């Protein structure tokens, strides 16, 4: 069994717009040897090399970036290409390389690429490895056999659309050079239709229908797969923290997502929904991430109960808005050896999104992360870590601004928007010079601000600061008055924002 952990990097691209970036996530073997391990290492290196080379001219020869260091694989590429991406990437690009399925006889990787500027596009490809000798299958089923099978079994769960059929005869008119891809999964054959403009669709065809039509090698692997590998045993998640005891034992804390059920792909094909809307294949962020700890001994990862008496600390939320520069759901402060778990607040209307406040668990150097209380993020200056919830992080050409609500929601009102209009003097404005980290002390902090229609108002020593956040970029601005005289107007860009 190949055990993998997730690695992730985010690199800023050219320009100041928030969508100029490149994002990579990859499932990497934690240890291993032999033909399969070597084949996976080469495959991952080639895939990353292709993803990091942002134009036709190669920035580096492949042999200069290839690495056997799987523990730091993605970071090695990120360090090598950071300057090139900063200079050349004028769009957003995400590449996700992840294990789809693993059985006793085969392992399948998927690669999803999602990119855009004026328009967006996505591609998805699969690669199945024979675990006996590590080679990638190149002949799972021929195009002719697949098309004839689909013609004979139109309800098999294939991903092709009606407009790809002749209306008079019902025969397929997809050309022979049609872009398609197939791979082995635990429940059936994955089939990808790349002929959807800038996007793709995917479906799974059960083996009980398609198996006789597969190549002899593919049939053998399916028949010998016995059972799929347990998700929890083979997928560790993304490393968040690494700590050691006074006896030099090493523990790691991983962020793990819930397992996707690839067998459900057919249901979404039948409802004519593109697969990316279901699987969240571009899975840099999951709605049900949780933490799990492991003891590491000679490359073996054993589950450990070091999270304050819990093996799992789980958050149930759909959206997250945090002031963390990388917008992580979970964070780790190496200086204090503390985990920061986004907290939820419950009010009379139910649960709200994360409020940029965190439950803090600190490592005790012995055997546990101990709960220390609730706090703001460690990436904020200590003087502004106490607040009710984050409202907005804003930017102008001259300033970085943060607006916080300074107390918990008012339970006297069922409609919180009504409470916001009635209650005043409960907002705080913090300001820095542009391009300053919020860990630095703010140059200005104003308390007792109040909210009006599409605006926040703050007053300080004869000056009034009005932050307008109406819909539309041209309606967002910071106005500064001295007395009744307008002395400055700065256009605002929203960086992070909760609903007003």
C-alpha positions in Angstrom: 0.0 0.0 0.0 1.3 3.5 -0.9 0.7 6.0 1.9 0.5 9.6 0.7 0.3 13.0 2.3 -0.8 16.2 0.7 1.5 19.1 -0.1 0.2 22.6 -1.0 1.7 26.0 -2.2 0.2 29.3 -3.2 2.4 31.6 -5.4 1.4 35.2 -6.2 1.5 36.2 -9.9 2.2 39.4 -11.7 0.2 42.5 -10.8 -1.7 43.4 -7.7 -5.1 41.8 -8.5 -6.0 39.0 -6.1 -6.7 36.5 -8.9 -3.2 36.6 -10.3 -1.8 33.5 -8.7 -0.7 29.9 -9.2 -1.9 27.2 -6.7 -0.6 23.6 -6.5 -1.7 20.6 -4.4 -0.2 17.2 -4.7 -0.5 13.8 -3.0 3.1 12.5 -2.4 4.2 9.1 -1.1 5.6 9.4 2.4 8.1 6.6 1.9 8.8 3.6 -0.3 11.2 1.9 -2.7 11.0 -0.3 -5.8 9.6 0.2 -9.3 6.2 1.5 -8.2 7.6 4.2 -5.9 10.2 5.2 -8.6 7.5 5.4 -11.2 5.3 7.6 -9.1 8.2 9.9 -8.3 9.0 10.4 -12.0 5.3 10.9 -12.8 4.9 13.6 -10.1 8.1 15.4 -11.2 7.0 15.4 -14.8 3.5 16.6 -13.9 4.9 19.4 -11.7 7.4 20.4 -14.3 4.7 20.8 -16.9 2.6 22.8 -14.5 5.3 25.2 -13.4 6.6 25.9 -16.9 4.2 28.8 -17.6 5.1 29.4 -21.3 6.5 27.7 -24.3 10.1 28.5 -23.4 11.5 26.3 -20.7 12.8 28.3 -17.7 14.9 25.3 -16.5 15.9 21.9 -18.1 14.0 19.0 -16.5 17.1 17.5 -15.0 17.8 20.7 -13.1 14.5 20.6 -11.2 13.9 16.8 -10.9 14.2 15.7 -7.3 14.0 12.5 -5.3 13.1 14.4 -2.1 9.5 13.6 -1.9 9.1 15.2 1.6 9.9 18.6 0.1 8.9 17.9 -3.5 6.4 20.7 -4.1 8.3 23.3 -2.1 11.4 22.6 -4.1 9.5 23.4 -7.3 7.9 26.5 -5.7 11.3 27.8 -4.6 12.7 27.3 -8.1 9.8 28.9 -10.0 8.6 31.6 -7.6 10.3 34.5 -9.5 9.1 33.3 -12.9 5.5 33.0 -11.8 5.7 36.4 -10.1 6.8 38.0 -13.4 4.7 36.1 -15.9 1.4 34.7 -14.4 -1.3 37.3 -15.3 -4.2 34.9 -14.6 -5.1 32.3 -12.0 -4.1 28.7 -12.2 -4.7 25.8 -9.9 -3.3 22.3 -10.4 -4.4 19.4 -8.2 -2.6 16.0 -8.4 -4.3 13.5 -6.2 -4.9 9.8 -5.6 -8.4 8.8 -6.8 -8.2 5.0 -6.0 -5.9 2.4 -4.7 -6.4 -1.3 -4.5 -4.1 -4.3 -4.1 -3.4 -4.4 -7.8 -3.5 -0.8 -9.1 -3.3 2.9 -8.1 -4.9 5.7 -10.0 -3.9 9.4 -9.9 -6.0 12.3 -11.2 -4.8 15.7 -12.4 -7.2 18.6 -12.5 -6.1 21.9 -14.0 -8.3 25.0 -13.5 -7.3 28.3 -15.0 -8.7 31.6 -16.3 -8.4 35.3 -16.8 -11.2 36.8 -18.9 -12.7 33.3 -19.1 -12.2 30.1 -17.2 -11.3 26.5 -18.3 -10.6 23.2 -16.7 -9.1 19.9 -17.8 -8.9 16.5 -16.0 -6.7 13.5 -16.7 -6.2 10.1 -15.1 -3.3 7.8 -14.8 -3.5 4.2 -13.6 -0.3 2.4 -12.3 0.1 -1.3 -12.3 1.4 -1.9 -8.8 3.4 -5.0 -9.8 6.0 -3.2 -11.8 4.9 0.5 -11.6 4.2 1.2 -15.3 1.3 3.4 -16.3 -1.4 1.7 -18.3 -1.7 3.0 -21.8 -4.3 0.6 -23.3 -7.2 0.2 -20.9 -9.9 0.3 -23.7 -9.6 1.4 -27.3 -11.7 4.3 -28.6 -13.6 2.1 -31.0 -14.6 -0.4 -28.3 -15.7 2.4 -25.9 -17.9 4.0 -28.6 -19.5 0.7 -29.6 -20.1 -0.2 -25.9 -21.8 3.2 -25.3 -23.9 2.8 -28.4 -25.1 -0.6 -27.1 -25.5 0.7 -23.5 -26.7 4.3 -23.7 -27.7 4.4 -20.0 -24.4 3.0 -18.7 -23.3 6.3 -17.1 -21.0 7.7 -19.8 -20.2 11.4 -19.7 -21.1 12.3 -23.3 -24.0 14.7 -24.1 -27.0 14.4 -26.5 -25.6 17.1 -28.8 -22.8 14.7 -29.6 -25.2 12.3 -31.3 -26.7 12.5 -34.8 -30.4 13.5 -34.3 -31.6 11.2 -37.1 -29.8 7.9 -36.5 -28.7 8.2 -32.9 -25.1 7.3 -34.0 -22.2 9.0 -32.4 -20.4 11.6 -34.5 -17.5 12.2 -32.1 -14.3 12.1 -34.2 -11.7 9.5 -33.7 -9.3 12.1 -32.4 -11.8 13.2 -29.7 -10.1 14.0 -26.5 -11.1 11.4 -23.9 -9.4 9.7 -21.0 -10.1 6.5 -19.0 -8.8 5.1 -15.8 -9.5 2.3 -13.3 -11.3 3.1 -10.1 -12.6 0.8 -7.3 -16.2 0.8 -8.5 -15.9 1.1 -12.3 -14.2 2.6 -15.3 -13.7 6.4 -15.1 -14.5 8.0 -18.5 -13.7 11.7 -19.1 -15.2 13.7 -22.0 -12.9 16.6 -22.9 -15.1 17.8 -25.8 -17.0 20.4 -23.8 -15.4 23.7 -24.8 -13.3 24.9 -21.9 -14.5 22.2 -19.5 -14.9 18.5 -19.1 -17.5 15.9 -17.9 -16.9 12.6 -16.2 -18.8 9.4 -15.5 -18.1 5.9 -14.2 -19.2 2.8 -15.9 -19.7 -0.2 -13.6 -17.3 -3.1 -14.2 -20.1 -5.6 -14.4 -21.0 -4.0 -17.7 -17.7 -2.8 -19.2 -15.2 -5.4 -17.9 -15.3 -7.8 -20.9 -14.4 -4.9 -23.2 -11.3 -3.8 -21.4 -7.8 -4.8 -22.3 -6.5 -8.1 -20.9 -4.2 -6.3 -18.6 -6.9 -4.0 -17.3 -9.3 -7.0 -16.8 -6.6 -8.8 -14.8 -6.0 -5.8 -12.5 -9.7 -5.4 -11.8 -10.1 -9.1 -11.1 -7.1 -9.1 -8.8 -7.9 -5.9 -6.9 -9.6 -7.9 -4.1 -10.5 -4.8 -2.2 -9.8 -1.1 -2.1 -7.3 0.3 0.4 -8.8 2.0 3.4 -9.0 5.7 2.9 -7.8 6.6 6.5 -4.9 4.1 6.2 -3.5 5.3 2.9 -4.3 9.1 2.9 -2.7 11.1 5.7 -3.8 14.6 4.6 -1.8 17.8 4.5 0.9 18.3 7.1 0.0 21.2 9.4 2.3 20.8 12.3 5.3 18.8 13.5 6.2 18.7 17.2 8.6 16.6 19.4 8.4 15.4 22.9 11.1 15.8 25.5 12.0 12.2 24.6 12.5 13.3 21.0 9.4 11.4 19.7 7.9 13.1 16.6 4.2 13.8 16.2 2.6 15.3 13.2 -0.9 16.9 12.9 -2.5 16.5 9.5 -5.5 18.3 7.9 -7.7 15.6 6.3 -10.7 16.0 4.0 -13.7 13.8 3.9 -13.5 11.0 1.3 -15.2 11.5 -2.0 -17.4 8.8 -3.4 -16.5 8.3 -7.0 -19.4 5.9 -7.5 -21.8 8.8 -7.3 -20.5 10.3 -10.5 -23.3 8.6 -12.5 -26.0 10.4 -10.6 -24.6 13.7 -11.6 -24.2 12.7 -15.2 -27.8 11.8 -15.4 -28.8 15.2 -14.1 -26.6 16.8 -16.7 -24.4 18.6 -14.2 -20.7 18.9 -14.9 -18.6 16.8 -12.7 -16.5 19.6 -11.3 -19.6 20.9 -9.6 -19.9 17.7 -7.6 -16.6 16.4 -6.7 -14.8 19.6 -5.8 -11.9 18.1 -7.6 -10.2 21.5 -7.4 -10.0 20.6 -3.7 -7.7 23.1 -2.1 -10.4 23.6 0.4 -13.0 21.1 1.7 -16.2 21.8 3.5 -15.5 19.1 6.1 -11.8 19.2 6.9 -10.7 17.8 10.2 -7.5 17.3 12.1 -5.8 14.0 12.9 -2.5 13.3 14.7 0.1 10.6 14.0 3.2 9.3 15.7 6.1 9.0 13.2 8.6 6.2 13.8 11.0 5.1 11.0 8.6 6.4 8.3 5.6 4.6 9.8 2.6 6.8 10.7 0.5 5.5 13.6 -2.7 7.4 14.8 -2.1 9.2 18.0 -4.4 10.8 20.6 -2.6 14.1 21.3 -5.3 16.7 20.6 -6.5 17.5 24.1 -7.9 14.0 24.6 -9.5 14.0 21.2 -8.2 12.2 18.1 -10.2 14.6 15.9 -11.1 18.3 16.1 -13.6 18.9 13.4 -15.3 22.1 12.1 -18.6 22.1 10.3 -18.7 25.1 8.0 -19.3 25.9 4.3 -17.5 29.2 4.0 -14.5 30.8 5.7 -13.3 34.3 5.8 -10.2 34.9 7.8 -7.4 37.4 7.9 -4.8 34.7 7.6 -2.9 35.6 4.4 -3.3 32.1 3.0 -7.0 31.8 4.2 -6.2 28.4 5.9 -9.0 26.8 7.9 -6.4 25.5 10.4 -3.1 27.2 11.3 0.0 26.5 13.4 2.2 29.0 15.1 5.7 27.4 15.3 6.9 30.0 17.8 4.4 29.1 20.4 3.8 25.5 19.2 0.1 26.3 19.0 -2.8 25.1 16.8 -5.4 27.6 15.8 -8.8 26.1 15.1 -11.4 28.4 13.6 -14.3 28.8 16.0 -17.9 29.1 15.3 -20.5 31.3 17.0 -24.1 30.3 17.6 -26.7 33.0 17.7 -30.5 32.9 17.7 -30.5 32.6 13.9 -28.2 29.5 13.9 -24.6 29.1 12.9 -22.6 31.7 11.2 -19.4 31.4 9.2 -16.1 31.6 10.9 -15.5 34.9 12.6 -11.7 35.0 12.4 -11.4 33.9 16.0 -9.7 30.7 17.0 -9.7 28.0 19.6 -6.0 27.7 20.6 -4.3 24.4 21.5 -0.7 24.6 22.7 1.7 21.7 22.7 2.9 20.7 26.2 6.1 19.0 25.1 5.0 15.7 26.6 1.9 14.1 25.0 -0.9 16.5 24.3 -2.1 19.7 22.7 -3.9 21.5 25.6 -6.7 24.0 25.1 -5.6 27.5 26.1 -8.7 29.5 25.2 -10.0 31.7 22.3 -8.0 34.3 20.5 -7.5 36.2 17.3 -4.9 34.9 14.8 -1.2 35.0 15.7 -0.6 36.8 12.4 -2.3 39.9 13.9 -0.6 42.5 16.1 -1.3 41.6 19.8 -3.1 44.9 20.3 -5.9 44.0 17.9 -6.5 40.3 18.6 -9.6 40.9 20.8 -12.8 41.4 18.8 -16.2 39.9 18.1 -15.7 39.0 14.5 -13.9 40.2 11.3 -16.1 42.3 9.0 -13.7 43.4 6.2 -10.1 43.5 5.1 -9.7 46.3 2.6 -6.9 47.9 0.6 -6.3 51.3 -1.1 -3.2 52.5 -2.9 -2.1 54.1 0.4 -3.6 52.0 3.2 -4.5 48.5 4.5 -7.7 48.6 6.5 -9.4 46.2 8.8 -12.9 46.6 10.3 -13.9 44.4 13.2 -17.1 44.0 15.1 -16.2 44.5 18.7 -18.8 42.3 20.5 -20.8 39.2 19.9 -24.2 39.4 18.1 -27.1 41.0 20.0 -29.5 38.2 21.0 -32.3 40.6 21.4 -33.0 40.6 17.7 -33.9 37.6 15.5 -32.9 39.6 12.4 -29.2 40.4 12.9 -29.3 43.0 10.1 -32.0 44.8 12.1 -29.7 44.6 15.1 -26.8 46.1 13.1 -28.9 49.1 12.1 -30.2 49.8 15.7 -27.0 49.1 17.6 -24.1 51.6 17.2 -20.6 52.2 18.6 -19.4 48.6 18.1 -17.0 48.7 15.2 -13.2 49.2 15.2 -11.1 50.5 12.3 -7.4 49.5 12.2 -5.1 51.1 9.5 -1.6 50.4 8.2 0.4 51.7 5.4 -0.1 49.7 2.2 1.8 46.5 1.9 2.2 46.2 5.6 1.6 42.9 7.4 -1.2 43.0 10.0 1.4 41.6 12.5 2.8 45.1 12.6 1.3 47.7 15.0 -1.4 49.7 13.2 -0.6 53.3 12.6 -4.2 54.2 13.6 -6.9 52.5 15.6 -10.4 54.0 16.0 -13.0 52.5 18.2 -16.7 53.2 18.5 -17.5 53.2 14.8 -21.1 52.8 13.7 -22.8 51.3 10.6 -25.1 53.1 8.2 -26.5 52.2 4.8 -23.6 50.6 2.9 -21.0 52.5 5.0 -19.0 52.5 8.2 -18.3 55.8 10.0 -15.4 56.4 12.4 -14.5 59.7 14.2 -11.2 60.6 15.9 -9.9 63.9 17.1 -11.9 66.1 14.6 -11.4 63.7 11.7 -14.1 61.5 10.2 -13.3 58.3 8.3 -16.2 57.0 6.1 -15.8 53.6 4.4 -18.3 53.1 1.6 -18.9 49.5 0.5 -21.8 49.8 -2.0 -22.0 47.3 -4.8 -19.6 48.0 -7.7 -16.0 48.7 -7.6 -16.5 52.4 -8.4 -18.7 52.8 -5.3 -16.2 51.5 -2.8 -14.1 54.3 -1.3 -12.4 55.7 1.9 -13.3 59.3 2.5 -11.4 61.3 5.1 -12.9 64.6 6.5 -11.3 67.2 8.7 -14.3 68.8 10.2 -16.7 69.1 7.3 -14.0 69.4 4.7 -13.2 66.4 2.5 -9.4 66.1 2.5 -8.9 62.6 0.9 -10.6 60.0 -1.2 -9.1 56.6 -1.9 -10.7 53.8 -4.0 -11.1 50.5 -2.1 -10.4 47.0 -3.1 -12.1 44.3 -1.1 -9.7 41.6 0.1 -11.8 39.7 2.5 -15.3 40.5 3.4 -18.3 39.3 5.4 -21.8 40.5 4.4 -22.6 44.0 5.5 
